[in-house]
Each structure stands twice: as structure tokens, then as C-alpha cells.
């Protein structure tokens, strides 16, 4: 993970005026702020068919035929997918990767930013590219991309056998597998979908379809012994290496671990499962009834339910508390420890815990403006744009990144200032 202690946590404000960018360039696309808030960047048009990236008011030296999907990595490097002379690659802090492709997409970052990966196509063959280095092996078809938590390994669902449009029997015999670092499993399946790589990049788990009716999870090419009516995306514990996945049993959903049903509880739906930081607890988004969403913790559902959505489940650093984003009707809400905040929003993003777990903050939209909420209290600023807040390592300050009246602001404020 990124070490926030190295950031500037001095209380105060830094400002970058973006109002002049639209006069300097043909047009300016949506801005992106760096994790530490020290930079704000946007893709800009410098001439007809000519694009670059502007960072804190200064453009990159290079220009491109096309430029899109501007994103900062967790360690603060700025990336963009770019086209140069009709070939595509990734530019990192203004330097393009040496290898060029027919197309690249789906930029992925490891939590510490050390690994940056994209999917790539060249001459109608597909592969993953990690830190500028493509797989040696390419495939006819590829999807469901993954990057390991340590940033060392990439994976994807790949087609390993060819079949024509009318060759249904070949499809049913199995033409898909999963590839880790370009090496496909020996086993083949009717379908392979979403996957997870272990913390050290050595193991791979994926959803697989064994035939037209049976589904399970395969780990390193070996399917679980038990089969199910359906499965969803697996997760691998960073602590124990256990593989957990939602599975459908007797018309309802529950959670399985390493091939055995883990929870006695059954639900109308279950997905987005996650481990607590120490790996001792598991939470998942569930539907307790049709159209009623909430979460279950170690198999026990919350009493609070929501009509349209439950998502972005987050454990506190010590694993004792839980928060999520929910939608009830046409409004969003943050819920913490089975209790929804009183304030409703037009939109709310993933909740963020303070280091001691006592505070919960979130980026929200209300009344056509963006702001920050902390423990159900709204900051008094109305902003044109905002990014997720970050608590200081000591938890007494909060970093806020916003755009107001065409100016980008980086503020470090005492949390007490937002609490009123």
C-alpha cells in the first residue's frame, strides 16, 4: 500500500487556477487529481487531431493522435492511453512505453502502484502488458483481466481452441481457459469469467462453466469437486490463501470456501464478498428478499435493507466496523454498522474510515454540487468536482481535493473543522 506518511500533512491550502486552460487549449477534458493532491491533470486538445496532457498548467512535451483514460496510479504516476502514428500504447508521466500495439485498454494498478497493466491487441491477437512488457504468448480472444495485489502477475480468460460459428459441439467441448503471465492452464472449459490472483502472484482462481448447466471455481486449472447452478467472482484471502466465492445452491445463494459451502445462510443474491484486513471476518452484499439489498457479515445479514443498491463495502482498519454505500429509491445514503445516516444524497461514493475507525467520510453529491460528509455531517463547501477524502496517518486531519469556480484546491484541514 501507499505510505501516506510521506505526504504533506501541514494544515493549509494550495490552489491551482484552471480557468485559463480553456483559453490555452482547444478544449479541456475532465480533470484528475493525484492521490496526494499535489497535481491536477486533464487531457487537452492542442490542435486539430493533436492531444496531450496538462499537469498543473504545464503540458507534457509529447503530443498524440488520440489520448484517453487519464488516471493516476496509487503511487502518483500519471498514465494515459495514447495513439502515436496509428499505434497505441500507455504513456506514464509523459513517457510512452516502447512497445506499441493495434489497441490497448483497461488500465489496471496494483495497490502500491508498482504494477501498471493493460490489455493489448496486435494483429488480432491478444495479450496482457505489465509495466511495458507484453506476454510472450498471445491468444485469439481475451477478457476478464486481473492484476495481482503485489503488481507482479497478470491474468485473463483466454480462448485456447478455435471453432466456427456453426461448430456448437466444439464450443461445448470447451475452448476457453485462464492464463497467468501468458501461460494458459492445461484444462479447458465452456466458459471462463472473472478471476482473482493471490497476494504473491503465484495462484489463480476463476469462475468456470463445465458444461451448459454446471458451474464451479477452478484454482490453478483444477475445478472444485463440487458443482453449482451458478457462481460469481472468487476472492483469495491475502492472509490464508483461502478462495471464497458466491455459489447458487437449491435456488438460493450462499458463500463457499475452497469448494465447501461456508455459510449456512441462504439469500436471493450474494456477491462483492471481501475479507476484513486480518482475514478473520467476511462480508458480502446480499439480497435478503427480492428488491431488498444489504450486507451479511459472517453469514448474518444486517437488519437495515435498501431498495435499489448496496455496494462499496468497507471494513475499518481493525476490522471491527463496516460501512457501505446504498441507494434507496432515487437517493443514496451511507450506512455504518447497520445504521443509515440521516442525510440523503443525489450520489455517494465509497466510504472511507479514519485510522482508528471512529470516523467515516465520503465524497457525495447533493443539490447539484459536490462536497464531503463526515459522520453524517456535511462540509459547508459546494464544489464543481471532488475526490475521495483521505485521513492523515494520525487521523486528526483530512485531505480534501476539490474544484471550485474553476480553481483546483488541495486542503488539509483538522477533522474538527468538518465536524462543526
Order of alpha helices (4+ residues) and beta strands (2+ residues): beta-alpha-beta-beta-beta-beta-beta-beta-beta-beta-beta-beta-beta-beta-beta-beta-beta-alpha-beta-beta-beta-beta-beta-beta-beta-beta-beta-beta-beta-beta-beta-beta-beta-beta-beta-beta-beta-beta-beta-beta-beta-beta-beta-beta-beta-alpha
